[in-house]
Amino acid sequence: HVALLHGSTSHDQIPGSRPPADLATAIEEAYGPIAPRALTLYVGGVDPLYGTPADQWATDTAFRCPAVVQLAWHAGAGNPAYAYEFARVPPGREALGSIHGTDITYVFGTLDRPLIIPGFPPQGANAVDRQVSDVMQQYWTNFAKTGNPNGGGLPAWPRFEASSRAYLQFTAAGPVATEGLRRSYCDLFMENVKRLMAH
């Protein structure tokens, strides 16, 4: 019974990995009888934050929605939980988005040692990056000390509850509190997890 701080990046894919070439087949294989409902969710165009439908599917099923499920289970057991989405895209990485591991250098204040990605040399942190990193370090330090990221005049980070699914999104404009991260997508993911667990 401990507090949990958990989240993902907005384009949370491992460098070098690829989203499915045939999204419809990937969805049908993963979701079985509820695949038609998933297919209707992933028919849109490119989202400026989340990428193509295939990119969205890859992040939703590998990182984003599994984190939401874990947070819901943890909060449902009566434990404090705090969710986040890291949406800041470092300079020079606009074509990639905020991929897996991007948040690490911000949390630990190591912007001078960015994630190395072949073909995308780091361009160096700017004032926005340093501000985002400073705020994140304060939140994480508070959480490590007390089990609650809030304090010290920081914008309020709402506690995650299964109903509201409140989370804090880290953006270039600062931290933004919001709710229901990709709710319809993660609801269907949760339904599929329960379906698979019942077998």
N, C-alpha and C positions, 0 to 999 in steps of 0.2 A: 504494500500500500504506500506508494510513493508518487510524487508529482511527475508528470510527463510533459515535456516540451518537444513537439514533433512537427515536421512539415516537409516540404519539398520545394523545388524550384519550379518556375512556371513552364519551363521547357525541359523537364527533368529526364534527359536521356544521357546515357553514358557515351563519352566521346568515342567515335568510331562505330557505334552501333547504328543500325538503320531501322526505321519504322517498317512495318510489313509492306512488301511490294503489292500484295493483293489484300487490301483491307477487308473486303467482304468475306473472303475465305478465313482470314485470321479471326474475325468476329464470330463466324459460324462455328469454327473449331473450338473457340473458347467459351461461347455462351450457349451453344446447343439450342434447346427449344425456345430460349428467350432472345435468340440472335436477331429475329426480325425487329424487335423493339430497339435493340442497340444500333442496328443498321439505320434506323430512322434518325437517331441522334447524331450520327457521324456523316451526314450528307452535306453539311455546309461547306463553304469555301475556306480560304486561309484566314485564320484569326491572327491579328497583329501580335498578340501576346503568346498564344498557344500553338501557332503554326498550322500546318495542313491537318485535315481530318486524321490522316495516318499518324502524324506527330502527336496529335491530341490523344488518340487511342493508345499509343505507346506509353506516353506519360501517365495517362489516367490508370492504365492497368498495371504498370510496373512500379509506380511511385506514389502518385497523388492520391488515388482512391484507396490503396492499401493503407496509407497513412491515416486517412479519414476513418477507415474501419477500425484501426488500432486505437485511435483517439476515442471513438464512440464506445468501444468496449471498455476502455480504461475509465472514461468518465461515467459510463453506465454502472461500473462497479463501485462508484462513490469516490473515485480518486480525482484530485485536481489535474486538469489537462489544459494545455495551451497549444494552439495550432498556428502555423505560419505558412506563408508562401513567399518565397524570395523571387521578386520579379525585376530586380535591377539587372540590366544588361551591361557588362563592363565595356568600356571603349574598345572598339575594334572587333567586338564579338556580335555585332548586330545581326549578321547572317545566321548565327547559331542560336541566339536567344540566351536565356539564363539556363544553361544546361547543368547537369548533375555535377555537384561539387563546387559550383560557382560561389555558393554562400559561405564556404569554409574560410576563405581568406578574409572575408568581412567579419565573421564571428571571432576569429582569433587575431585580428589586427595585423595580418601578414600580407597586406596589399602589395608590398614590394616583392613578394614571391607568388605571383599569380599562377593559376592552373595553366600548365603548358599544353597547348593543343597544336599539333602539326598543321601548318597552313594558316594559322591564326595567331601571329605573334602578338603578345600583349603590348598595348600602347601606353601603359602606365596609368595609375590611378589619378583621378582629378579630385577637385574639392567635393563634388557630389559623392564620390565613392568614399572619401574619408569621413564625410558626415554620416553616411549610411553605416559604415563600419563602426563608428563611435557609438551610435545609438544601439546597434546590435550588441556590441560588447557590454554596454550597460545593462541591457535586458538579460543577457545570458549570465552575467555576473550576479545580478539580483536573483535569478532563478537558482543558480548554484548555491547561493548563500541561504535562501529562504524557501525555495520551492515555488516562488511566485516571481515572474519577471518584472512586475510593476514596482515603481518607486522612483525617487530622485527627480520628480518633475517630468518624467517621460510621458508621452501620450499613452492613455490607458490601453492595456492589452486585455481584451475580454477573455474570460474563462470559456473554454470549449465545453459545450453541452451537446448531447446527441440531437436535441430538437433544433437549436439555432445554428449549431456548427460554426460558432463565431471564430474568426481567425484574424491575424494581423498580416497584412501584405506589405512587404518591404519594397518600396518603389524609389525612383529617382527623386520624387517629391517628398519622401519621408514615409514613415509607417502609417498605414491606413487600416483602421478597424472595419471589418465587414463580416458578412455571414454567408453560409451555404456554398462553400467552394464547389463549383460545378455539380450542384446538388443532383440534378437528374441523371448525370453520368455516374456519379458515385452511388446513388440509390440503386441503379441497375447493377453496378459492380457488387454492391453488398448483397443484393438478391441472388446473384450468381454464386457468390461465396457460400451463402446458406444452402443453395441448391447442391453445390459440390460437397459440402460438409455432410449433407443428408445421405449421400451415397456411400 
